[in-house]
Amino acid sequence: MLTFQDIRLARELIRDQIIVTPCSRSTALGDLFPGRLHFKFENLHRTGSFKERGALNRLLHLSEEERARGVITASAGNHAQAVAFHASRLGIPSTILMPVTTPLIKVKKTREYGAEVILHGQRFSEAVEESWRLEAERGLVMIHAFDDDLVIAGQGTLGMELNEQLPDVDVVVIPIGGGGVIAGTALALKTLKPDVRVVGVEVEAAPSARLSRDAGQIVGVEPAETLADGIAVKQIGELTFPLIEEYVDDIVLVADEEIARAILLLLEQEKTVVEGAGAAPLAALISGRVSVGSEDNVIAVLCGGNIDVNMISRIIDRGLVDDGRLARLIVTVRDRPGSLAYVAKLVGDAGANVLEISHQRAFADISVGDVEVLLQIETRGREHVEEVLTTLRTMGIEVGEAVRPSRSSGT
C-alpha cells in the first residue's frame, strides 16, 4: 500500500514543475455556515485542475524505452489535459480516450496540448475499456486516471501543501470520483496531523465510494448524467478504496441543484470559475451535509475549473430565476394601442427591467378582445417580484401567473 514516503518523494520530484496554488480564507462566503472557510484553488493549475500532480509524477517515472513508446489514458477531461500537457512538454507521445459526452472545452484543450484524442462511448467506463484495448494493440503505457500508486502519490502532494498553508486546519472537504486525490491527500494529512477530519463528497448520480463503504467492498454503479462529470465514475479504485477506508472520516452526497448553486456563488461572490466536481465541497458545506463547529478551520478543495461556458450561462440563468432576480409574468390586457406600453411603464416604475416580451392571441384562453403578454423581467429578488405583482394588480392589470421556481432543497 502507498506510504507517506511515496508522497514525500513525489513532492520533491514535481516541486519545480507544479505551481503551489493559493489557499486563502473566504470573506465573501464565510458566513454561509459555521466555521472559518478557506478555499484551496486547485482550479488555477496550468491545465485547470489538481490532476497535473499525479500525471506528472507518473510520467517522470517512465523509462526511456517507455517514453519512446508513448502513453495512453482514459479521462473525462482533467486527467486528459494534465497527461497531454506534461507529456507534450516532456516529448512523450500521448493518446487520450474520452467519452463522447465530455464537455467541448476539455476535448479542445486536450487536443491543443498535443494529444491524439479519441472520443469513444457514452460513459467514462466505456472509454476506459477501449483505452486498455488500444494499450495492448499499440504497445502504449497506461497512465491510469486514479488507480495507480504513482498517480495517487502525486495527488497526495496536495495534502502536504494544505498542512503547510494552514497548519491549524480542522476539516478538509474533497471531491471523490475514482478516489485518487482524496486517498493521497488524506494519507498525507493524517500522517502530518492525525486529528484533522477529512470528508469526501460524491454526487448523488455516482455514489460508488459511499455505497462501497456501506457494503464493506467495492460496489460499482452506472453513473447518471450529472453536472459533476469529473467525479462521475463507475466505481472507486481498487488501490484508492483501502486508503479511503483507512483515512477518510466521512463521505457525503450532494445533488446537481446544490452543485449548480455553489458554482454560481463561487462565480458571483468569490470571483472564481469552478466546474461541477470542483464546486461539490462548497455544495456539501452550504447544504449542511458536513458537520462544522463555529471555531473550525475548514478547507474546501476546488479541484478543477474546466467548465463549458455554455453550461456557465445556463447555471447563471437558472440561479437568477431561483433567486427571483429573473421572473416571467403572464398578464392579460386589452388588445389595443398603448396597452403594452402602459404595462411596461408600470413595471419600470416599480424598479424592474423588462428583458423580453411576447404575445399570445390565438392559443391563449382569453377573450377575442384581449391579448396575453409574457414578460421576462429582471428584479432585485423575490420580494421585489412581489412588489411588481402588487403594482400591476393595484392598477387593474390581470396577472394570471408569475413563473418563478420555488427555492429548491439546499438553496
PLY file of the C-alpha trace (Angstrom):
ply
format ascii 1.0
element vertex 411
property float x
property float y
property float z
element edge 410
property int vertex1
property int vertex2
end_header
0.00 0.00 0.00
1.07 3.58 -0.64
3.08 5.27 2.13
3.70 8.85 3.14
7.29 8.45 1.99
5.99 7.89 -1.55
4.15 11.20 -1.36
7.20 12.97 0.03
9.31 11.66 -2.87
6.65 12.76 -5.35
6.73 16.24 -3.83
10.46 16.52 -4.38
10.19 15.21 -7.93
7.43 17.53 -9.17
8.08 20.54 -6.93
9.73 22.72 -9.58
7.22 21.86 -12.32
3.90 22.36 -10.49
2.70 25.66 -9.04
1.74 25.97 -5.38
-1.89 27.02 -5.64
-3.30 29.57 -3.16
-5.15 28.56 -0.03
-6.94 31.56 1.42
-9.82 32.40 3.72
-13.10 33.38 2.11
-14.59 36.64 3.32
-17.37 36.57 0.73
-18.84 33.15 1.56
-17.60 32.55 5.08
-20.92 33.46 6.69
-22.91 30.72 4.93
-22.16 28.15 7.63
-20.31 27.91 10.98
-16.52 27.86 10.97
-13.80 29.68 9.09
-13.96 28.79 5.40
-10.83 28.55 3.26
-10.56 27.61 -0.40
-7.70 25.68 -1.98
-7.66 26.92 -5.57
-6.61 23.83 -7.49
-8.50 25.26 -10.48
-5.53 27.60 -11.01
-3.12 24.95 -12.29
-1.94 25.37 -15.88
-4.46 22.81 -17.15
-7.16 23.81 -14.68
-7.08 21.02 -12.10
-5.13 19.07 -9.48
-4.63 16.23 -11.98
-1.27 17.66 -13.01
0.23 16.44 -9.74
-0.40 12.75 -10.31
0.03 12.77 -14.08
3.43 14.44 -13.90
4.69 12.17 -11.13
3.74 9.11 -13.18
5.29 10.47 -16.38
8.55 11.31 -14.65
8.89 7.67 -13.57
8.78 6.34 -17.14
11.90 4.70 -18.52
13.42 5.97 -21.75
12.00 2.94 -23.56
8.51 3.66 -22.21
8.76 7.32 -23.18
9.59 6.32 -26.73
6.55 4.01 -26.93
4.18 6.72 -25.75
1.37 6.77 -23.20
-2.38 6.29 -23.23
-5.13 7.10 -20.79
-8.89 7.50 -20.47
-10.35 10.57 -18.87
-13.47 12.69 -18.66
-11.26 15.71 -19.20
-8.98 16.93 -16.43
-6.59 13.98 -16.29
-6.58 14.01 -20.09
-5.40 17.60 -20.18
-2.80 17.03 -17.50
-1.33 14.00 -19.30
-1.45 15.73 -22.69
0.22 18.90 -21.46
3.06 17.35 -19.47
3.62 14.51 -21.94
3.98 17.06 -24.74
6.30 19.18 -22.62
8.47 16.11 -21.91
8.45 14.96 -25.55
6.27 11.89 -24.91
3.53 10.95 -27.44
0.11 10.66 -25.81
-3.23 9.14 -26.80
-6.34 10.09 -24.85
-9.70 8.27 -24.82
-12.61 10.50 -23.81
-16.37 9.80 -23.65
-18.33 11.48 -26.43
-20.25 13.35 -23.72
-17.10 15.13 -22.49
-17.57 18.94 -22.38
-16.22 20.51 -25.56
-13.79 22.78 -23.75
-12.00 19.74 -22.27
-11.74 18.00 -25.64
-10.50 21.18 -27.32
-7.85 21.87 -24.69
-6.61 18.27 -24.69
-6.05 18.42 -28.44
-4.36 21.81 -28.14
-1.91 20.32 -25.66
-0.75 17.92 -28.36
-2.52 14.63 -27.65
-4.27 12.34 -30.08
-7.86 12.44 -28.80
-10.25 9.56 -29.49
-13.89 10.03 -28.48
-15.42 6.70 -27.51
-18.52 5.63 -25.61
-21.19 7.47 -23.68
-19.69 6.62 -20.29
-16.24 7.00 -18.78
-16.16 3.25 -18.21
-16.53 2.63 -21.96
-13.62 4.94 -22.70
-11.55 3.08 -20.10
-12.26 -0.30 -21.71
-11.24 1.00 -25.13
-8.03 2.51 -23.72
-6.97 -0.90 -22.35
-7.62 -2.45 -25.75
-5.55 0.17 -27.55
-2.79 -0.07 -24.94
-2.26 -3.71 -25.91
-2.81 -3.16 -29.62
-0.39 -0.25 -29.93
2.09 -1.18 -27.21
1.50 2.01 -25.22
1.97 2.68 -21.49
-1.19 3.20 -19.45
-1.37 6.29 -17.21
-4.46 5.49 -15.17
-6.53 8.44 -14.03
-6.59 7.39 -10.38
-5.83 3.70 -9.73
-2.03 3.92 -9.82
0.24 4.33 -6.79
2.43 6.92 -8.51
-0.62 8.93 -9.56
-2.07 8.75 -6.05
1.28 9.81 -4.57
1.36 12.83 -6.86
-2.15 13.84 -5.85
-1.14 13.39 -2.22
1.26 16.32 -2.51
-1.87 18.44 -2.16
-2.13 17.26 1.44
1.41 18.38 2.20
0.64 21.82 0.80
-2.56 22.13 2.82
-0.70 21.31 6.03
1.94 23.93 5.24
-0.53 26.63 4.23
-2.97 26.15 7.13
-1.28 24.13 9.91
-4.28 24.50 12.25
-6.80 23.12 9.77
-9.61 21.11 11.37
-11.72 19.90 8.42
-10.81 19.31 4.78
-13.57 18.64 2.24
-12.54 16.95 -1.01
-14.48 15.61 -4.03
-14.43 11.86 -4.76
-14.50 10.36 -8.23
-12.10 7.46 -8.63
-10.59 8.48 -5.31
-7.02 9.39 -6.26
-6.89 12.89 -4.83
-8.75 12.16 -1.59
-6.80 8.94 -0.97
-3.39 10.55 -1.36
-4.35 13.81 0.33
-5.98 12.09 3.30
-2.93 9.86 3.80
-0.62 12.89 3.80
-2.85 14.95 6.08
-3.46 12.20 8.61
0.27 11.46 8.76
1.14 15.10 9.40
-1.91 15.99 11.52
-3.77 12.90 12.80
-6.66 14.86 14.32
-7.70 16.56 11.06
-11.09 15.44 9.76
-11.25 14.54 6.07
-14.66 14.48 4.38
-15.27 13.20 0.86
-18.06 14.46 -1.39
-19.73 12.47 -4.15
-22.54 13.47 -6.48
-25.81 11.58 -5.98
-25.64 10.40 -9.60
-22.45 8.37 -8.95
-22.09 7.33 -5.27
-19.65 4.43 -5.65
-17.46 5.33 -2.66
-20.41 5.80 -0.34
-22.04 2.53 -1.43
-18.70 0.72 -1.20
-18.17 1.96 2.34
-21.67 0.86 3.34
-21.09 -2.58 1.79
-17.52 -3.03 3.03
-16.36 -3.79 -0.50
-16.11 -2.05 -3.85
-19.53 -1.51 -5.41
-19.96 -0.36 -8.99
-22.71 1.97 -10.17
-23.99 3.12 -13.53
-23.49 6.91 -13.37
-26.37 9.09 -14.47
-25.90 12.34 -16.35
-24.58 14.96 -13.95
-23.16 18.44 -13.81
-20.19 16.98 -11.91
-18.89 14.90 -14.82
-15.35 14.94 -13.41
-16.36 12.68 -10.50
-18.99 10.56 -12.27
-17.13 7.24 -12.37
-18.48 3.70 -12.40
-16.57 2.58 -9.34
-13.96 3.64 -6.84
-10.41 2.44 -7.49
-9.08 -0.84 -6.14
-6.00 0.97 -4.83
-7.83 4.06 -3.60
-10.65 2.31 -1.74
-8.49 0.84 1.09
-6.84 4.23 1.62
-10.21 5.96 1.74
-11.48 3.40 4.23
-8.49 3.99 6.48
-8.04 7.75 6.26
-11.33 9.39 5.22
-13.69 10.11 8.11
-16.96 10.60 6.26
-18.46 10.53 2.76
-21.47 12.71 1.90
-23.60 13.12 -1.22
-24.80 16.27 -2.97
-27.36 16.89 -5.71
-26.80 18.63 -9.03
-29.00 21.54 -7.95
-26.77 22.15 -4.94
-23.66 22.00 -7.10
-25.14 24.49 -9.55
-25.82 26.93 -6.73
-22.26 26.52 -5.45
-20.84 27.23 -8.92
-22.89 30.43 -9.12
-21.85 31.53 -5.63
-18.18 30.98 -6.44
-18.52 32.88 -9.68
-20.50 35.79 -8.30
-19.10 36.11 -4.78
-15.63 34.54 -4.89
-14.87 35.65 -8.48
-13.58 32.23 -9.46
-14.67 29.75 -12.15
-15.12 26.17 -10.90
-16.52 23.09 -12.62
-19.18 20.84 -11.13
-16.79 18.46 -9.37
-14.80 21.39 -8.00
-17.91 23.01 -6.52
-19.04 19.81 -4.76
-17.23 20.59 -1.44
-18.87 24.00 -1.16
-22.22 22.45 -2.07
-21.80 19.95 0.77
-20.90 22.66 3.25
-23.67 25.15 2.48
-26.29 22.40 2.37
-25.35 21.26 5.87
-24.05 17.84 4.82
-20.77 18.39 6.69
-20.79 18.96 10.44
-18.65 22.01 11.22
-18.00 23.77 14.54
-18.02 27.54 14.87
-14.28 27.61 15.60
-13.24 25.06 12.97
-10.84 25.98 10.20
-12.34 24.40 7.09
-10.72 23.94 3.68
-12.86 23.25 0.62
-10.71 21.92 -2.22
-11.79 23.49 -5.53
-10.33 20.67 -7.56
-10.93 21.98 -11.08
-12.19 24.83 -13.22
-12.74 23.29 -16.65
-16.37 24.04 -17.37
-18.03 24.84 -20.68
-19.06 28.50 -20.95
-22.47 27.45 -22.29
-23.03 25.49 -19.10
-22.00 28.52 -17.05
-24.58 30.58 -18.91
-27.33 28.07 -18.12
-26.30 27.90 -14.48
-26.36 31.67 -14.19
-29.84 31.91 -15.72
-31.22 29.14 -13.50
-29.61 30.69 -10.45
-31.07 34.12 -11.19
-34.52 32.57 -11.61
-34.15 30.66 -8.35
-33.15 33.85 -6.53
-36.06 35.74 -8.08
-33.76 38.08 -9.99
-35.30 36.79 -13.22
-39.04 36.23 -13.40
-41.65 35.65 -16.10
-45.02 37.29 -15.70
-48.14 36.39 -17.68
-50.55 39.32 -17.88
-53.76 39.90 -19.82
-54.59 43.35 -21.26
-56.95 44.81 -23.85
-55.66 44.29 -27.40
-55.40 47.97 -28.30
-52.60 50.50 -28.92
-50.90 51.68 -25.74
-51.80 48.72 -23.52
-48.38 47.12 -23.75
-46.60 50.43 -23.23
-48.72 51.01 -20.13
-47.77 47.64 -18.61
-44.08 48.18 -19.42
-44.21 51.60 -17.77
-45.76 50.17 -14.62
-43.03 47.52 -14.45
-40.35 50.15 -14.97
-41.84 52.49 -12.39
-41.72 49.59 -9.91
-37.95 49.41 -10.47
-37.84 46.28 -12.61
-36.34 45.92 -16.08
-38.20 44.29 -18.99
-35.89 41.90 -20.87
-38.26 40.10 -23.25
-41.87 40.42 -24.38
-44.04 38.02 -26.36
-47.75 37.91 -27.21
-50.34 35.13 -27.22
-53.59 35.66 -29.10
-54.76 32.57 -30.96
-53.62 29.99 -28.41
-54.41 31.80 -25.17
-57.58 31.09 -23.20
-58.74 34.70 -23.31
-61.50 36.74 -24.94
-61.04 37.89 -28.53
-60.56 41.49 -27.42
-57.64 40.69 -25.12
-54.03 39.71 -25.58
-51.90 37.62 -23.26
-48.44 39.08 -22.73
-45.44 37.19 -21.38
-42.90 39.45 -19.75
-39.44 38.33 -18.68
-38.24 40.83 -16.13
-35.09 41.49 -14.14
-35.57 42.32 -10.46
-33.66 42.69 -7.21
-35.04 39.43 -5.83
-38.14 37.60 -4.68
-39.56 40.43 -2.57
-39.14 42.80 -5.47
-41.10 40.41 -7.73
-43.97 40.56 -5.25
-43.81 44.36 -5.29
-44.10 44.36 -9.09
-47.08 42.00 -8.94
-48.80 44.19 -6.35
-48.24 47.28 -8.50
-49.76 45.65 -11.58
-52.77 44.26 -9.75
-53.40 47.57 -7.96
-53.59 49.28 -11.34
-56.13 46.76 -12.61
-53.79 44.56 -14.67
-54.78 40.90 -14.62
-51.76 38.78 -13.68
-52.67 35.18 -14.28
-49.36 33.66 -13.25
-45.89 34.55 -12.09
-43.49 31.86 -13.24
-40.54 31.57 -10.89
-39.46 28.16 -9.49
-39.71 27.73 -5.75
-36.46 27.59 -3.86
-35.07 24.07 -4.23
-33.58 21.93 -1.50
-30.25 23.21 -0.30
-30.59 26.64 -1.92
0 1
1 2
2 3
3 4
4 5
5 6
6 7
7 8
8 9
9 10
10 11
11 12
12 13
13 14
14 15
15 16
16 17
17 18
18 19
19 20
20 21
21 22
22 23
23 24
24 25
25 26
26 27
27 28
28 29
29 30
30 31
31 32
32 33
33 34
34 35
35 36
36 37
37 38
38 39
39 40
40 41
41 42
42 43
43 44
44 45
45 46
46 47
47 48
48 49
49 50
50 51
51 52
52 53
53 54
54 55
55 56
56 57
57 58
58 59
59 60
60 61
61 62
62 63
63 64
64 65
65 66
66 67
67 68
68 69
69 70
70 71
71 72
72 73
73 74
74 75
75 76
76 77
77 78
78 79
79 80
80 81
81 82
82 83
83 84
84 85
85 86
86 87
87 88
88 89
89 90
90 91
91 92
92 93
93 94
94 95
95 96
96 97
97 98
98 99
99 100
100 101
101 102
102 103
103 104
104 105
105 106
106 107
107 108
108 109
109 110
110 111
111 112
112 113
113 114
114 115
115 116
116 117
117 118
118 119
119 120
120 121
121 122
122 123
123 124
124 125
125 126
126 127
127 128
128 129
129 130
130 131
131 132
132 133
133 134
134 135
135 136
136 137
137 138
138 139
139 140
140 141
141 142
142 143
143 144
144 145
145 146
146 147
147 148
148 149
149 150
150 151
151 152
152 153
153 154
154 155
155 156
156 157
157 158
158 159
159 160
160 161
161 162
162 163
163 164
164 165
165 166
166 167
167 168
168 169
169 170
170 171
171 172
172 173
173 174
174 175
175 176
176 177
177 178
178 179
179 180
180 181
181 182
182 183
183 184
184 185
185 186
186 187
187 188
188 189
189 190
190 191
191 192
192 193
193 194
194 195
195 196
196 197
197 198
198 199
199 200
200 201
201 202
202 203
203 204
204 205
205 206
206 207
207 208
208 209
209 210
210 211
211 212
212 213
213 214
214 215
215 216
216 217
217 218
218 219
219 220
220 221
221 222
222 223
223 224
224 225
225 226
226 227
227 228
228 229
229 230
230 231
231 232
232 233
233 234
234 235
235 236
236 237
237 238
238 239
239 240
240 241
241 242
242 243
243 244
244 245
245 246
246 247
247 248
248 249
249 250
250 251
251 252
252 253
253 254
254 255
255 256
256 257
257 258
258 259
259 260
260 261
261 262
262 263
263 264
264 265
265 266
266 267
267 268
268 269
269 270
270 271
271 272
272 273
273 274
274 275
275 276
276 277
277 278
278 279
279 280
280 281
281 282
282 283
283 284
284 285
285 286
286 287
287 288
288 289
289 290
290 291
291 292
292 293
293 294
294 295
295 296
296 297
297 298
298 299
299 300
300 301
301 302
302 303
303 304
304 305
305 306
306 307
307 308
308 309
309 310
310 311
311 312
312 313
313 314
314 315
315 316
316 317
317 318
318 319
319 320
320 321
321 322
322 323
323 324
324 325
325 326
326 327
327 328
328 329
329 330
330 331
331 332
332 333
333 334
334 335
335 336
336 337
337 338
338 339
339 340
340 341
341 342
342 343
343 344
344 345
345 346
346 347
347 348
348 349
349 350
350 351
351 352
352 353
353 354
354 355
355 356
356 357
357 358
358 359
359 360
360 361
361 362
362 363
363 364
364 365
365 366
366 367
367 368
368 369
369 370
370 371
371 372
372 373
373 374
374 375
375 376
376 377
377 378
378 379
379 380
380 381
381 382
382 383
383 384
384 385
385 386
386 387
387 388
388 389
389 390
390 391
391 392
392 393
393 394
394 395
395 396
396 397
397 398
398 399
399 400
400 401
401 402
402 403
403 404
404 405
405 406
406 407
407 408
408 409
409 410
